């Protein structure tokens, strides 16, 4: 089973080495690694080029944003399974991809496999600031704004072909809209790994303040409605008290 890992980047010189090293250190052997860069103006590409043929495919050219870059990576991927690991994220352990492959092998009907993520302090990668679990996720919860952790989600290539590319209509919620298409519109089966797969540096676009949070939730409502699923902003915001509880949770046995 070949697994394609796609890293999208733009001016990521301060973080991308951790991402690359975490992919190349995976013990699972059948990995196709792809880097799609948006024509960075810093030393991102110099770092990427240090790894030479260890990275199967490298693209560096202007794009229309992160979701455009993801679509480019998916179009280049030849793996049976596709995972997207952004340039400020990294795998929790060296057996993440192997665990994902085993999960797909033991659940051949599943079109998606996802696990948990932790957010960490950008200045201390061992300091967990938030635990994001998919343990209680069900597809119907998408209309209330809940989604699996996208960085810890692996999707069969055939599922992407069925659903189509990430939509360019959304600035920060195209991953959410993709889940709506995959899990609600097409009703694809999924499996969950009960472990932390990815560490994310806190402070990304979708978690960077009240204004971005409001935009995120408005885009969630639009994503549902454009796919024929009823929701409204009040329904989506009803998740916030539960998010506060989740914020203070810590993973069991995964913190370093």
Buried (B, 14 or more C-beta within 10 A) or exposed (E): EBBBBBBBBBBBBBBBBBBBEBBBEBEBEBBBBBBBBBEBEEBBBEBBEEBEEEBBBBBBEEBEBBBBBBBBBBEBBEBBBBBBBBBBBBBBBBBBBBBBBBBBEEBEEBBBBBBBBBBBEBEEBEBBBBBBBBEEBEBEBBBBBBBBBBBBBBBBBEBBEBBEBBBEEBBBBBBBBBBBBBBBEEEBEBBBBEBBBBBBBBEBEBBEEEEBBEBBBBBBBBBBEBEEBEBEEEBBBEBEEEBEEBEEBEBEEBBE
